[in-house]
Amino acid sequence: MEERATERGIDPRHTENFLLSQPEVLEASVWFQDGDLEAHVTVLDELAVPMRELQARCMNEIGLHQTPRNILMIQSRARAA
């Protein structure tokens, strides 16, 4: 499935780079699962930007085909000094 999705011009790195350009996102990982894009993003505050808002930004800026079907939001933990 991943090969077919890649052949349609879908590049997970493009979506990952877009997510990383969002001010609320600290880290992002995007991959194919069963032919769909999935993502994990680390944010400072889970309430700062809802998953649906990130999906809407993806759709508006890079297109529906580059928008992850699911985005798992992970809140960043404070690091010890």
Secondary structure, DSSP 4 states (H G I P E B T S, - for coil): -HHHHHHTT--HHHHHHHHHTSTTEEEEEEEEETTEEEEEEEES-TTTS-HHHHHHHHHHHH-GGGS-SEEEEEEPPPPP-
